[in-house]
């Protein structure tokens, strides 16, 4: 039976696929919402709902960004303490997924509020979160730096055929 082998190259590819899939979800949902905005939007007076979300949304967006930073820093501390490179990389992948999911949730919330109210300001908040999301792309140099990897582990990660074990 063939055992699945995770190489350095496959690890970084999987992180890129996860990032790209979550980003694509935000982009496609935004486009779909824009296409359906006239059909879905309620023509009733939304001013009171818009007022509520106008005050609430900045705190929600900022809170989501701050939460993603705090949670990822806490998980990063745990990952740095791990003994093996494999454990560190597994923890890093988990923290990346959690961080990106929090941000994606905030973007979707802003887009849904736009869909309900028809007010473009909320689409702008979704765009802000998505732009921050883009800054979180998992690059090899960033991972090495954030995990404080030693020279030996850096060299292993640079080798695309290195088997993570």
Z-matrix of the N, CA and C atoms (Angstrom, degrees):
N
C 1 1.443
C 2 1.532 1 109.22
N 3 1.318 2 116.54 1 134.64
C 4 1.468 3 122.48 2 -179.26
C 5 1.526 4 109.27 3 -76.24
N 6 1.314 5 115.81 4 125.82
C 7 1.452 6 120.81 5 177.47
C 8 1.533 7 108.27 6 -92.59
N 9 1.333 8 116.41 7 132.92
C 10 1.459 9 119.82 8 178.06
C 11 1.515 10 109.91 9 -67.15
N 12 1.312 11 115.46 10 128.40
C 13 1.457 12 121.78 11 -178.95
C 14 1.524 13 107.99 12 -112.77
N 15 1.313 14 115.85 13 126.68
C 16 1.456 15 120.84 14 178.85
C 17 1.522 16 108.90 15 -99.21
N 18 1.325 17 115.25 16 112.85
C 19 1.461 18 119.84 17 176.95
C 20 1.524 19 108.83 18 -96.42
N 21 1.318 20 115.11 19 168.69
C 22 1.460 21 120.69 20 177.06
C 23 1.526 22 110.50 21 -57.15
N 24 1.321 23 115.65 22 -43.35
C 25 1.462 24 120.96 23 179.89
C 26 1.534 25 111.02 24 -60.84
N 27 1.322 26 117.15 25 -45.06
C 28 1.466 27 121.17 26 179.83
C 29 1.526 28 111.98 27 -67.49
N 30 1.322 29 116.90 28 -35.06
C 31 1.463 30 120.57 29 178.09
C 32 1.528 31 110.19 30 -61.40
N 33 1.322 32 116.51 31 -48.81
C 34 1.468 33 119.77 32 -178.99
C 35 1.526 34 111.27 33 -69.17
N 36 1.312 35 116.47 34 -32.70
C 37 1.465 36 119.71 35 175.95
C 38 1.529 37 110.11 36 -64.91
N 39 1.329 38 116.81 37 -41.40
C 40 1.471 39 119.22 38 -179.59
C 41 1.525 40 111.01 39 -65.68
N 42 1.332 41 117.77 40 -38.97
C 43 1.464 42 120.03 41 176.37
C 44 1.523 43 111.12 42 -63.36
N 45 1.318 44 116.30 43 -39.83
C 46 1.466 45 120.85 44 178.97
C 47 1.530 46 110.47 45 -66.02
N 48 1.316 47 117.24 46 -40.02
C 49 1.467 48 120.82 47 178.80
C 50 1.527 49 110.41 48 -65.10
N 51 1.317 50 117.09 49 -43.37
C 52 1.467 51 120.87 50 178.54
C 53 1.525 52 109.93 51 -60.63
N 54 1.319 53 116.39 52 -48.73
C 55 1.465 54 121.20 53 179.57
C 56 1.529 55 110.51 54 -59.38
N 57 1.315 56 116.10 55 -48.12
C 58 1.468 57 121.06 56 -177.21
C 59 1.525 58 112.04 57 -63.84
N 60 1.323 59 116.71 58 -40.27
C 61 1.466 60 120.30 59 179.44
C 62 1.525 61 111.21 60 -64.54
N 63 1.325 62 116.53 61 -43.51
C 64 1.466 63 119.40 62 179.26
C 65 1.525 64 111.28 63 -67.10
N 66 1.318 65 116.85 64 -38.55
C 67 1.465 66 120.49 65 177.01
C 68 1.526 67 110.78 66 -66.14
N 69 1.329 68 116.57 67 -44.19
C 70 1.464 69 120.68 68 -179.91
C 71 1.533 70 110.76 69 -60.62
N 72 1.320 71 117.05 70 -37.55
C 73 1.460 72 120.33 71 177.25
C 74 1.520 73 111.73 72 -59.15
N 75 1.325 74 116.26 73 -43.91
C 76 1.462 75 120.38 74 178.94
C 77 1.526 76 111.21 75 -65.15
N 78 1.316 77 116.06 76 -45.22
C 79 1.468 78 120.48 77 -177.05
C 80 1.529 79 110.34 78 -65.38
N 81 1.327 80 117.55 79 -48.18
C 82 1.467 81 120.26 80 -178.58
C 83 1.526 82 111.82 81 -65.86
N 84 1.328 83 117.17 82 -38.46
C 85 1.461 84 119.62 83 178.36
C 86 1.525 85 110.48 84 -66.03
N 87 1.327 86 116.98 85 -39.04
C 88 1.463 87 120.65 86 176.81
C 89 1.526 88 110.54 87 -63.25
N 90 1.316 89 117.09 88 -46.66
C 91 1.460 90 120.51 89 179.47
C 92 1.527 91 111.76 90 -62.53
N 93 1.319 92 116.46 91 -43.53
C 94 1.453 93 120.50 92 178.22
C 95 1.530 94 110.85 93 -61.89
N 96 1.311 95 115.73 94 -41.83
C 97 1.462 96 120.48 95 179.35
C 98 1.526 97 110.65 96 -63.97
N 99 1.317 98 116.65 97 -41.74
C 100 1.465 99 119.75 98 177.91
C 101 1.524 100 111.59 99 -63.75
N 102 1.325 101 116.38 100 -40.06
C 103 1.461 102 120.35 101 179.24
C 104 1.526 103 111.98 102 -66.67
N 105 1.326 104 115.55 103 -35.31
C 106 1.460 105 120.08 104 -176.61
C 107 1.526 106 113.47 105 -96.46
N 108 1.323 107 117.86 106 1.90
C 109 1.464 108 121.35 107 -173.23
C 110 1.521 109 112.69 108 -54.81
N 111 1.299 110 118.27 109 -43.50
C 112 1.467 111 120.70 110 -178.76
C 113 1.523 112 112.11 111 -69.68
N 114 1.321 113 116.06 112 -34.94
C 115 1.463 114 120.36 113 -178.26
C 116 1.526 115 110.84 114 -73.77
N 117 1.335 116 116.06 115 -44.51
C 118 1.459 117 121.57 116 -172.32
C 119 1.521 118 112.33 117 -82.02
N 120 1.316 119 117.74 118 -34.97
C 121 1.456 120 119.39 119 -172.41
C 122 1.521 121 111.29 120 -61.79
N 123 1.282 122 113.75 121 141.46
C 124 1.450 123 122.23 122 179.47
C 125 1.520 124 107.50 123 -83.60
N 126 1.286 125 117.59 124 129.54
C 127 1.460 126 121.32 125 -176.23
C 128 1.528 127 112.42 126 -80.35
N 129 1.320 128 116.87 127 -2.83
C 130 1.467 129 120.06 128 178.51
C 131 1.521 130 109.74 129 -69.47
N 132 1.320 131 115.27 130 167.53
C 133 1.461 132 120.81 131 178.40
C 134 1.527 133 109.44 132 -67.86
N 135 1.313 134 115.79 133 118.74
C 136 1.462 135 122.23 134 -178.19
C 137 1.525 136 111.54 135 -106.46
N 138 1.315 137 118.24 136 12.36
C 139 1.462 138 120.39 137 -172.24
C 140 1.531 139 112.79 138 -60.34
N 141 1.332 140 118.12 139 -39.12
C 142 1.469 141 118.44 140 -179.53
C 143 1.528 142 110.92 141 -68.84
N 144 1.334 143 116.60 142 -39.29
C 145 1.463 144 120.08 143 178.06
C 146 1.524 145 110.51 144 -67.84
N 147 1.312 146 116.43 145 -40.44
C 148 1.465 147 120.63 146 177.78
C 149 1.522 148 110.03 147 -62.60
N 150 1.328 149 116.52 148 -40.87
C 151 1.470 150 120.24 149 178.32
C 152 1.528 151 111.14 150 -60.64
N 153 1.306 152 116.52 151 -45.29
C 154 1.471 153 120.57 152 -179.50
C 155 1.525 154 110.24 153 -61.03
N 156 1.332 155 115.80 154 -50.36
C 157 1.465 156 119.45 155 -177.60
C 158 1.525 157 112.50 156 -70.32
N 159 1.322 158 117.10 157 -26.42
C 160 1.464 159 119.70 158 177.78
C 161 1.519 160 110.54 159 -62.38
N 162 1.322 161 116.51 160 -36.37
C 163 1.471 162 120.25 161 177.93
C 164 1.520 163 111.88 162 -83.69
N 165 1.315 164 116.77 163 -33.80
C 166 1.454 165 121.32 164 -174.33
C 167 1.535 166 112.86 165 -80.13
N 168 1.324 167 117.30 166 -39.87
C 169 1.468 168 121.86 167 -171.90
C 170 1.534 169 114.09 168 -60.43
N 171 1.340 170 120.26 169 -42.99
C 172 1.473 171 117.74 170 178.83
C 173 1.529 172 112.66 171 -59.16
N 174 1.332 173 116.87 172 -38.97
C 175 1.465 174 119.94 173 178.30
C 176 1.522 175 110.71 174 -67.76
N 177 1.310 176 115.71 175 -38.17
C 178 1.459 177 120.94 176 179.73
C 179 1.534 178 110.51 177 -65.05
N 180 1.312 179 116.90 178 -47.46
C 181 1.464 180 121.66 179 -179.72
C 182 1.525 181 110.40 180 -64.40
N 183 1.307 182 116.07 181 -49.82
C 184 1.462 183 120.11 182 179.83
C 185 1.525 184 110.78 183 -62.66
N 186 1.320 185 116.12 184 -40.93
C 187 1.465 186 120.39 185 178.07
C 188 1.512 187 112.33 186 -61.98
N 189 1.335 188 116.91 187 -40.12
C 190 1.459 189 120.61 188 178.63
C 191 1.514 190 112.16 189 -66.06
N 192 1.321 191 115.93 190 -42.16
C 193 1.470 192 119.66 191 178.78
C 194 1.525 193 110.12 192 -65.14
N 195 1.325 194 116.91 193 -45.63
C 196 1.468 195 120.44 194 179.65
C 197 1.526 196 110.56 195 -64.26
N 198 1.339 197 117.24 196 -41.92
C 199 1.467 198 120.42 197 178.67
C 200 1.522 199 110.90 198 -61.23
N 201 1.317 200 116.96 199 -41.56
C 202 1.472 201 119.46 200 179.88
C 203 1.526 202 110.91 201 -63.53
N 204 1.328 203 116.56 202 -37.41
C 205 1.461 204 120.89 203 179.39
C 206 1.527 205 111.03 204 -69.19
N 207 1.334 206 116.04 205 -47.57
C 208 1.464 207 120.47 206 -178.21
C 209 1.521 208 111.65 207 -63.40
N 210 1.312 209 116.24 208 -46.55
C 211 1.467 210 120.16 209 -179.12
C 212 1.526 211 110.62 210 -64.65
N 213 1.330 212 117.06 211 -42.47
C 214 1.466 213 118.30 212 -179.04
C 215 1.526 214 111.37 213 -67.87
N 216 1.327 215 117.71 214 -35.01
C 217 1.472 216 119.31 215 177.29
C 218 1.529 217 111.12 216 -65.98
N 219 1.339 218 116.23 217 -40.48
C 220 1.465 219 119.86 218 178.67
C 221 1.530 220 110.55 219 -64.00
N 222 1.327 221 116.12 220 -44.88
C 223 1.467 222 120.10 221 179.17
C 224 1.532 223 111.41 222 -67.72
N 225 1.321 224 116.28 223 -31.65
C 226 1.457 225 121.08 224 178.63
C 227 1.534 226 110.41 225 -66.69
N 228 1.322 227 116.59 226 -40.08
C 229 1.472 228 119.78 227 176.17
C 230 1.522 229 111.05 228 -58.83
N 231 1.335 230 115.38 229 -42.60
C 232 1.466 231 119.93 230 178.57
C 233 1.531 232 110.34 231 -64.48
N 234 1.319 233 116.77 232 -43.09
C 235 1.462 234 121.00 233 -177.95
C 236 1.526 235 111.16 234 -62.99
N 237 1.319 236 117.08 235 -39.47
C 238 1.475 237 120.67 236 -179.73
C 239 1.522 238 112.22 237 -62.99
N 240 1.312 239 117.17 238 -28.61
C 241 1.463 240 121.60 239 -177.76
C 242 1.525 241 112.86 240 -80.30
N 243 1.310 242 117.12 241 -11.97
C 244 1.459 243 120.82 242 -177.75
C 245 1.526 244 110.18 243 -65.25
N 246 1.331 245 115.59 244 153.87
C 247 1.460 246 120.87 245 -174.75
C 248 1.522 247 114.37 246 -80.72
N 249 1.315 248 116.40 247 -43.85
C 250 1.459 249 118.78 248 -173.86
C 251 1.525 250 111.34 249 -104.92
N 252 1.313 251 114.76 250 158.77
C 253 1.464 252 120.85 251 176.92
C 254 1.522 253 110.16 252 -62.39
N 255 1.322 254 117.02 253 -39.32
C 256 1.469 255 121.08 254 179.73
C 257 1.526 256 110.48 255 -59.33
N 258 1.330 257 117.10 256 -46.81
C 259 1.463 258 120.57 257 -179.89
C 260 1.533 259 110.95 258 -62.76
N 261 1.329 260 115.92 259 -41.21
C 262 1.463 261 120.09 260 179.42
C 263 1.532 262 110.57 261 -62.33
N 264 1.324 263 115.91 262 -43.84
C 265 1.465 264 120.08 263 -178.56
C 266 1.529 265 111.29 264 -69.38
N 267 1.325 266 117.25 265 -37.08
C 268 1.472 267 119.78 266 176.07
C 269 1.530 268 110.35 267 -62.63
N 270 1.330 269 116.21 268 -45.26
C 271 1.464 270 120.26 269 178.20
C 272 1.528 271 111.27 270 -63.17
N 273 1.330 272 115.97 271 -38.59
C 274 1.459 273 119.55 272 -179.99
C 275 1.526 274 110.87 273 -65.61
N 276 1.313 275 116.38 274 -39.53
C 277 1.462 276 119.64 275 178.35
C 278 1.532 277 110.25 276 -63.96
N 279 1.322 278 116.55 277 -41.90
C 280 1.460 279 120.70 278 178.58
C 281 1.519 280 111.11 279 -62.79
N 282 1.325 281 117.21 280 -46.74
C 283 1.462 282 119.63 281 -179.03
C 284 1.521 283 111.37 282 -65.60
N 285 1.323 284 116.93 283 -33.07
C 286 1.466 285 120.45 284 177.11
C 287 1.519 286 110.70 285 -64.95
N 288 1.320 287 116.83 286 -44.64
C 289 1.459 288 120.90 287 179.40
C 290 1.525 289 110.63 288 -63.07
N 291 1.324 290 117.28 289 -44.41
C 292 1.469 291 121.01 290 -179.88
C 293 1.527 292 110.47 291 -63.18
N 294 1.321 293 116.67 292 -47.29
C 295 1.464 294 121.50 293 -179.27
C 296 1.530 295 110.88 294 -60.15
N 297 1.312 296 116.38 295 -47.34
C 298 1.463 297 120.19 296 -178.30
C 299 1.527 298 111.83 297 -68.60
N 300 1.322 299 117.23 298 -34.82
C 301 1.462 300 120.27 299 178.76
C 302 1.535 301 111.43 300 -66.37
N 303 1.314 302 116.24 301 -38.55
C 304 1.472 303 119.72 302 176.90
C 305 1.525 304 109.86 303 -61.96
N 306 1.306 305 116.18 304 -46.12
C 307 1.467 306 120.40 305 179.90
C 308 1.529 307 111.47 306 -65.25
N 309 1.311 308 116.06 307 -41.94
C 310 1.460 309 119.34 308 178.92
C 311 1.528 310 110.87 309 -62.29
N 312 1.315 311 116.39 310 -39.87
C 313 1.471 312 120.57 311 177.65
C 314 1.522 313 111.88 312 -59.68
N 315 1.319 314 115.93 313 -41.79
C 316 1.468 315 120.04 314 178.63
C 317 1.525 316 111.39 315 -65.40
N 318 1.326 317 115.72 316 -41.47
C 319 1.471 318 119.67 317 178.99
C 320 1.528 319 110.55 318 -64.17
N 321 1.334 320 116.81 319 -44.90
C 322 1.463 321 120.03 320 178.65
C 323 1.525 322 111.49 321 -61.92
N 324 1.314 323 116.79 322 -40.02
C 325 1.465 324 120.10 323 179.43
C 326 1.525 325 110.01 324 -60.89
N 327 1.314 326 117.03 325 -46.34
C 328 1.465 327 120.76 326 179.46
C 329 1.531 328 111.02 327 -62.44
N 330 1.317 329 116.56 328 -39.13
C 331 1.467 330 120.37 329 -179.90
C 332 1.530 331 110.65 330 -67.95
N 333 1.320 332 116.61 331 -39.93
C 334 1.474 333 120.47 332 177.77
C 335 1.529 334 110.29 333 -64.37
N 336 1.317 335 117.47 334 -41.19
C 337 1.461 336 120.25 335 177.47
C 338 1.532 337 109.67 336 -62.82
N 339 1.319 338 116.94 337 -39.59
C 340 1.471 339 119.38 338 174.11
C 341 1.526 340 110.44 339 -59.95
N 342 1.338 341 116.30 340 -44.52
C 343 1.458 342 120.55 341 -178.03
C 344 1.532 343 110.71 342 -61.50
N 345 1.320 344 117.01 343 -38.42
C 346 1.462 345 121.31 344 -179.04
C 347 1.527 346 111.55 345 -72.68
N 348 1.328 347 115.90 346 -44.42
C 349 1.462 348 119.77 347 -172.37
C 350 1.524 349 113.81 348 -94.14
N 351 1.317 350 117.16 349 -27.55
C 352 1.452 351 120.96 350 -175.75
C 353 1.522 352 113.22 351 78.90
N 354 1.328 353 117.49 352 5.41
C 355 1.463 354 121.71 353 -178.49
C 356 1.532 355 109.89 354 -88.25
N 357 1.325 356 115.43 355 122.12
C 358 1.463 357 121.19 356 -176.52
C 359 1.531 358 113.65 357 -65.11
N 360 1.312 359 118.06 358 -19.67
C 361 1.470 360 119.76 359 179.66
C 362 1.530 361 110.80 360 -58.26
N 363 1.327 362 116.22 361 -35.14
C 364 1.464 363 119.73 362 -178.49
C 365 1.524 364 111.43 363 -74.72
N 366 1.301 365 116.61 364 -30.44
C 367 1.456 366 119.98 365 172.66
C 368 1.531 367 109.46 366 -65.71
N 369 1.326 368 116.08 367 -34.55
C 370 1.462 369 121.46 368 175.84
C 371 1.524 370 111.56 369 -62.99
N 372 1.331 371 116.15 370 -40.89
C 373 1.468 372 119.11 371 176.66
C 374 1.531 373 110.93 372 -63.35
N 375 1.313 374 116.07 373 -39.78
C 376 1.465 375 119.65 374 176.26
C 377 1.518 376 111.41 375 -62.10
N 378 1.315 377 115.86 376 -38.70
C 379 1.466 378 120.94 377 178.27
C 380 1.533 379 110.98 378 -65.58
N 381 1.316 380 116.96 379 -39.26
C 382 1.472 381 120.88 380 177.45
C 383 1.524 382 110.40 381 -59.54
N 384 1.327 383 116.14 382 -46.31
C 385 1.466 384 119.94 383 179.65
C 386 1.534 385 110.18 384 -64.66
N 387 1.312 386 117.08 385 -41.46
C 388 1.458 387 120.53 386 179.95
C 389 1.537 388 110.91 387 -64.55
N 390 1.303 389 117.08 388 -38.10
C 391 1.466 390 120.03 389 176.72
C 392 1.529 391 110.88 390 -64.23
N 393 1.328 392 117.12 391 -41.76
C 394 1.463 393 119.78 392 175.43
C 395 1.531 394 109.92 393 -64.02
N 396 1.325 395 116.34 394 -40.33
C 397 1.459 396 122.30 395 176.90
C 398 1.532 397 110.44 396 -54.11
N 399 1.325 398 116.22 397 -43.74
C 400 1.467 399 121.04 398 -179.48
C 401 1.528 400 112.62 399 -60.54
N 402 1.318 401 117.22 400 -30.14
C 403 1.466 402 120.37 401 179.35
C 404 1.523 403 112.18 402 -72.92
N 405 1.315 404 117.13 403 -9.31
C 406 1.462 405 121.38 404 -176.77
C 407 1.526 406 112.94 405 -96.48
N 408 1.331 407 116.94 406 14.16
C 409 1.469 408 120.27 407 -179.59
C 410 1.528 409 109.59 408 -56.20
N 411 1.341 410 117.22 409 129.21
C 412 1.473 411 120.61 410 -175.68
C 413 1.530 412 112.94 411 -79.08
N 414 1.326 413 116.46 412 89.15
C 415 1.463 414 121.05 413 178.12
C 416 1.530 415 109.80 414 -89.33
N 417 1.316 416 115.47 415 150.96
C 418 1.462 417 121.09 416 -178.02
C 419 1.529 418 111.54 417 -57.73
N 420 1.316 419 117.18 418 -45.95
C 421 1.467 420 120.75 419 -178.05
C 422 1.529 421 111.15 420 -63.94
N 423 1.316 422 115.88 421 -35.64
C 424 1.465 423 121.16 422 178.51
C 425 1.532 424 110.62 423 -67.99
N 426 1.312 425 116.47 424 -40.85
C 427 1.467 426 120.70 425 179.43
C 428 1.521 427 110.34 426 -65.34
N 429 1.327 428 116.71 427 -44.81
C 430 1.465 429 121.32 428 178.76
C 431 1.526 430 110.19 429 -58.92
N 432 1.322 431 115.59 430 -44.39
C 433 1.462 432 120.72 431 -179.03
C 434 1.529 433 111.88 432 -67.78
N 435 1.322 434 117.09 433 -46.53
C 436 1.469 435 120.02 434 -177.05
C 437 1.520 436 112.67 435 -67.23
N 438 1.331 437 116.92 436 -33.32
C 439 1.461 438 119.86 437 179.34
C 440 1.531 439 112.76 438 -86.52
N 441 1.341 440 116.55 439 -3.42
C 442 1.469 441 121.48 440 -177.51
C 443 1.529 442 111.49 441 51.50
N 444 1.321 443 115.98 442 50.15
C 445 1.461 444 120.09 443 -177.37
C 446 1.522 445 110.91 444 -72.74
N 447 1.329 446 115.06 445 145.05
C 448 1.461 447 119.86 446 177.24
C 449 1.527 448 109.59 447 -76.89
N 450 1.317 449 116.00 448 172.16
C 451 1.467 450 121.60 449 -175.95
C 452 1.526 451 112.10 450 -60.12
N 453 1.308 452 116.81 451 -37.70
C 454 1.462 453 121.09 452 -179.54
C 455 1.534 454 110.37 453 -63.58
N 456 1.327 455 116.43 454 -47.12
C 457 1.461 456 120.42 455 179.18
C 458 1.527 457 111.42 456 -66.83
N 459 1.332 458 116.80 457 -35.42
C 460 1.472 459 120.19 458 176.86
C 461 1.522 460 110.52 459 -60.48
N 462 1.343 461 115.75 460 -45.79
C 463 1.461 462 120.13 461 -179.60
C 464 1.524 463 110.99 462 -62.89
N 465 1.335 464 116.24 463 -39.15
C 466 1.465 465 119.53 464 179.01
C 467 1.532 466 110.75 465 -62.18
N 468 1.322 467 116.46 466 -43.36
C 469 1.467 468 119.98 467 -179.89
C 470 1.524 469 112.61 468 -67.68
N 471 1.322 470 116.32 469 -29.29
C 472 1.466 471 120.25 470 179.02
C 473 1.531 472 111.42 471 -69.10
N 474 1.316 473 116.46 472 -24.01
C 475 1.455 474 121.70 473 178.88
C 476 1.537 475 108.37 474 -83.34
N 477 1.346 476 118.01 475 110.31
C 478 1.468 477 120.29 476 -177.10
C 479 1.524 478 114.29 477 -63.33
N 480 1.336 479 116.54 478 -21.18
C 481 1.465 480 120.01 479 -178.78
C 482 1.535 481 112.86 480 -94.82
N 483 1.326 482 117.20 481 -0.01
C 484 1.475 483 120.28 482 178.96
C 485 1.524 484 109.34 483 -61.03
N 486 1.324 485 115.50 484 128.29
C 487 1.459 486 121.62 485 178.00
C 488 1.518 487 108.61 486 -86.73
N 489 1.318 488 114.86 487 118.67
C 490 1.467 489 120.17 488 178.99
C 491 1.518 490 107.87 489 -77.55
N 492 1.349 491 115.39 490 116.11
C 493 1.451 492 120.60 491 -177.02
C 494 1.504 493 113.03 492 -138.15
